[in-house]
Amino acid sequence: MLKIGCHLSSAKGFLHMGQEALSIGANTFQFFTRNPRGSKAKELDLQDVEAYRALAREKGIRTIVAHAPYTLNACSADEHVREFARQTLRDDLQRLEYLPEALYNFHPGSHVGQGTERGIELIAEQLNQILTPTLHTTVLLETMAGKGSEVGGCFEELAAIIERVELKEKLGVCLDTCHVYDAGYDIVNHLDDVLAEFDCTIGLERLRAVHVNDSKNPFGSHKDRHEKIGKGFLGLEALRRVVHHPLLSELPFCLETPNELPGYAEEIALLREESAIGQAGSL
């Protein structure tokens, strides 16, 4: 069964998020571990977590995705910023031990003038400090659009991070459709080729989740502005080919489009349809 959902607010707790997801036809979802622009996480309500997990078992919600705050920058030139990232990553992963079915996604960061190689070294250093053999959560590096000094705008940079991490089995990748298209990977006309390149560079076994977003900007723009499904430069049929591709169809797909719940419900229904797709993965 296609696992597709959207980004939900965690303000009212996990049980509420699970109920909201089900109400719009979703069977997975993504949430921020704390305020996306802040630093403090609210206290974890273990009764709420257990109530959610009971609902998830009953209704078939399996893998969900936790998202780190945007303020996290593991390769900043500022040691204080890197320390915040380190503390946040460690705290989030400790809390996620109560949700062993969750994946943890974060933006690799921006090297802010230090150079990509130094950025890669700092990100790997942080991961080596926080990953432990007993950790249940898989940590995902997100593919980025390559704007400014972002690290992760090409598959080779993500592979270089993974190569430097000791506990590689704890790492995966989340592919964002808007980001990779803006970064110069043509998933509209050459999806199979892009997946083959990903497999050769990183390995498809590391691809663990997908953010499904249209883009407000054209191919290769390096701008990272999400658009509603079918309203941007990727288009509905290209995104349908992504979610129904035989190499991807078992992954959790999370919408991050500029929408409220009714809009997410419409997009989930649209993406579930396989009509007019043709052969999955090719044009």
N, C-alpha and C positions, 0 to 999 in steps of 0.2 A: 504494500500500500504506500502511495506517495505521502511522504511526511512533509507537510507544508504548514507554515504559520507566519507570525509576524512579531514585531517588537512590541512588548507590552510593558506598562509601568508596574514596577514592583512595590509601589507605595502602599498598596492594600494587602500585600502578602502573596504567597505562592498559591494558596487555595483559590484566591480571587483571580489570579492570572490563569490558572488552569480552567476555571469556569468561563472566563472571558474567551479563552482560546476555543473551547468547545462551542460556545455560543455563535462563533463566526465560521464554524466548519473547519477549524484548525486541529491538527493533532501533534503539533509541536509549537514552541515559541522561544523567543529570546528576551532577555531582560538585562538591565544594568545592575551590577552588583552594588552600586551606590550612586549618588548623584553624578551624572556624567560630566559635570563641570566642577565637582567638589571633591572632598576627600573623606568625609566621615560616613561610615556605613551604619545604618540603624541596627539595633540589636536583633539578632536572629531569634525568631519565635519558633521553637522546636515543635510545639503543638501544631502550629500552622503548617510547618514542613511535613509532619506526619500526615496531617489531613490531606494535603496536596498529594503526597505519594500514594495514599489510598485511592484518591480520585484517579490519579494517573494509571494505576494498575487496573482499575475497573474500566476505564474508558480507552485505554490503549495509547496514552501519551508516553512515549519512551524517551528518546534522546532530546534534551533541551539545551539551549546555548546561553551561557552567562557571558556578558560583555563587560570588559574592564572600562573604567571611566576614560574619557578622551584626554584628560589632563595627565595621564600616565605617559611619561617619556623615558624609556629605559636607556636611551643613548644621548641624553642631554649633555651639554658641556658643563652644566652646573651640577656639582655633586649633591647639593640639597634636593634638586629635582630628581636625580637618579635614586636618592635614598627614599624619597616619597614613592617612587615607582616600586622599589624593592619591598618596602613595607606593605604597600597596597597589594602587590602580587601575592606576597606571602599570606597576608590576612585573608584575601579572597579565597585562596586555595584551601586554607584551613577551614573556612566556613563551608566551602563546597563539598567537603568530606561528608556532610550530612545529605548531599544530593549526588550520590555516586553516578547517577545517570546523566549528569550535566557535563558539557564541554565548556572550556573557558577560552574565550577569544579576546585577543588584544591587538592594537595597532603597534607594530614594531617600534615606531618612534621616528624622530627627526634628528639628524646629526648636527643641525644648526652650525654649519661651517667647518666642522671637524673632518669632513670627508666620509664617504660611504664605508670605506674599509674600517675606519675607527668606530663608526656607528655600529657596524656588524659585530665588532669585537666587544663593545660595551653591552649590547643586547645579549649576546651569548654568555658573557660574564654574569649578568644578572640571572639568567636562566640556570646557570650552573650553581648559583648560590641558593636558589629557592626550590628547585626540583629535587625530590627525594624518591628513593626506591619504593616506598610504601604509598605514595600518592596515587589515589584512584582516578583523579581528573586528568584528562588529556588537554594540554594547553595548545591553543591554535594561534598561529601567526596569520594575520589577515593580509591578503594581497592588497596592495595600495595603488593609487592612481599615479604616483610619481611626481606629485606637485612639490615645489620647493625642495627642501632637503630631506624629504621622506625616504626612509629605508623600506624596501619591500615593493618597489614599483616594478620589479622584474623578478621572474622565477629564480634567476641565478642568485640574487641577494638573499632570498629566503633559504635557498639551499645552502648558502655559505653560513648562515646562522646555525642551521641544523647541524651542519658538519662540525661546528665548534662546540656543540653541546654534548656533554657526556652521556646523559640519560635520554638518548634520542627516541627511545620507545615512548616517552611521555609527551612527544611533540607531534602536532599535525598542522594542517593548513585549512583556513577558511577562504574560499574563493568568492570574491564579491564581483558580480557581473558588471556593475557600473565601473568599478575601479579597474578591472582588467581591460575593459573596452577603452576607457580613457587612457590607460597606460600603453595601448598600442597592440593589444591582442584581439584579433578580429573574430570574436565568437559569434558574430552575425553571419558571416560568409564562410568561415573556416573553423567551426567549432571542433571538429575532429582533429584538425592539425594542432590547434591550441592545446587540446587535451593530450595529444601525443607529445608535444613539447613539454608540458607539465610532467608527464610520466617520465620522460627522458632526463629532465633536470632535477626533479624532486622525488617523483614516484607517486603514482595515483593512490597507492595504499595509504599515503599520508593525507589525502584530501578527505576531510571528515565532515565538512559542512559547507553550505553555499548561502550567501546573501543574494537574494534575487531583487535587483533594482534596475529600472531603466535609467538612462542618463540624459541630463539636460544639455549635454555638450557632445560634439561630434567625436568620431574616432580619433584617438591619439591626442586628445586635448590636454591631458594631465590636469584636469580641474576638479574632479570629484564632486559633482552635484547630482544627487539622486532625483529621479523623476518617477511619476506614477507609471505602472505597467501599461505599455502600449502608447504612452504619450511622449516618449523620447526617441532618441536616435537608435536604440536597439530594436524596439518594437515587440509587439505581443508574440508573434510567431517565433522569433528568434529565442525569446525567453521560454516559450513552451518547449522548444527543442532542447533547451538546457535541462529543464526539470524532468523531462521524459527520456533523456538520453540514457541508454542502457548502462553506461559506465557510472552514472551519477544518481540514478533514480532511487537508490536505497539510502541516500544521504538526507539529513534534515535541511530543508530549505526555509529561510527566514526572510520575510519582506521587511525592508527598511525604507519604504516609500513614504512620501509626505501625505499621510492619510490618518483618518480616525477609524474606529472599528467598522462602520458600515462600508467604507472604502476598502479596507483590508478584506472584508468578507467577499466583496465583488471580485477583487483580484485573485483570491484563493480559488473561487469558482472558475474564473477565466483560465487560470493556469492548470487546473485539474483537467480541463477539456483537452482531448488529444486530436480533435478534428482539425483538418487542414495542416497538420504538421508534416505529413509525408514520412519518409524514412527518418527515424530519430537520429539526430546528430549530423545530418548532411542536407545540403540544398539540392 
